[in-house]
Amino acid sequence: MKVRLFLTTLFVIGAVLSAFASQIDTLNVKSRSMNKSIANLVILPDSYTEQKQGYPVLYLLHGAGGDHTDWVTKVGAIKGYADTYNMIIVCPDGSKTSWYFDSPVDPSMRYETYVSEELVQAVDKKYNTLANRKSRAITGLSMGGHGAFYLAFKNQEVWGAAGSMSGGLDIRPFPENWDLSLRLGDYAVNRDNWEDNTVINMVYLLKKDNLKLIFDCGVNDFFYEANNRMHQKLMERNIPHDYIERPGSHNWDYWANAIQYQLLFFDNFFKS
């Protein structure tokens, strides 16, 4: 009898806890610009309700070779972070190697338009969000770090804060890697495409502290030198930003740690 009562109590506790756990939706969005449906994960905090005033939204981008499920499967704690900070987290699918460009050489790859316009509009329509730049931020890892800065720099009316973890902030040293030549054309023939679409050359788009910035990179990462140069360039232009470098490589151990610091930054931004 006592065993049965104990098991019943455990079942009830589990049911109560699950009722207040974060919810994960798969949101399929039809991209008009690419004429296809794209899957995205949406993590809703345990407090989510359509009657509340609204929730801030963090867009969290995956890296090259990944997809929209990466953050949830590789960093399971991300679900709890949505609860802790009472925010909606959206994980878009950016194809394996889109680099989040509107490709100047491949009209079928228009991921800047998709994320910055089509996806943001779909999220704000379906969910109870605070649909303004002061309540919207974007970050990502590796290709997604480049993508987050790229999208935010070019669309400052959409996002008020942006981050990058181990981001490929200067893609020019890697003309043979990660399908970049398929997105921008061969470097020798299409040099302007590369110069115009590498984030480190887009600092001129920033105005003082209009866009709140945080980025970090491990000192053993192959993107470390580019991140350090971005930091120096922002310093020269007097652009406020948080920059962190710490021991670490280009791997999930580093990103699982890095996202915790960035979430604190974005939470402070949303509350300000």
Protein Blocks (a to p, Z undefined) as FASTA:
>chain_A
ZZmmmmmmmmmmmmmmmmmgccddddddddfklopacdddddddfkbcfkbnbdcddddd
ddehiafklmmmmmmmlmmmmmmnopacddddebjblnopacfkbmklcfklmmmmmmmm
mmmmmpccdddfklcccddehjlmmmmmmmmmmmmmlpmbdcdehiafbfklmmmgghlm
mmnopfklmmmmmmmmgfklmmmmpgcjlbacdddddfkbcklmmmmmmmmmmmmnopac
dddddeddddfklmmmmmmmmmmmmmmmmmZZ
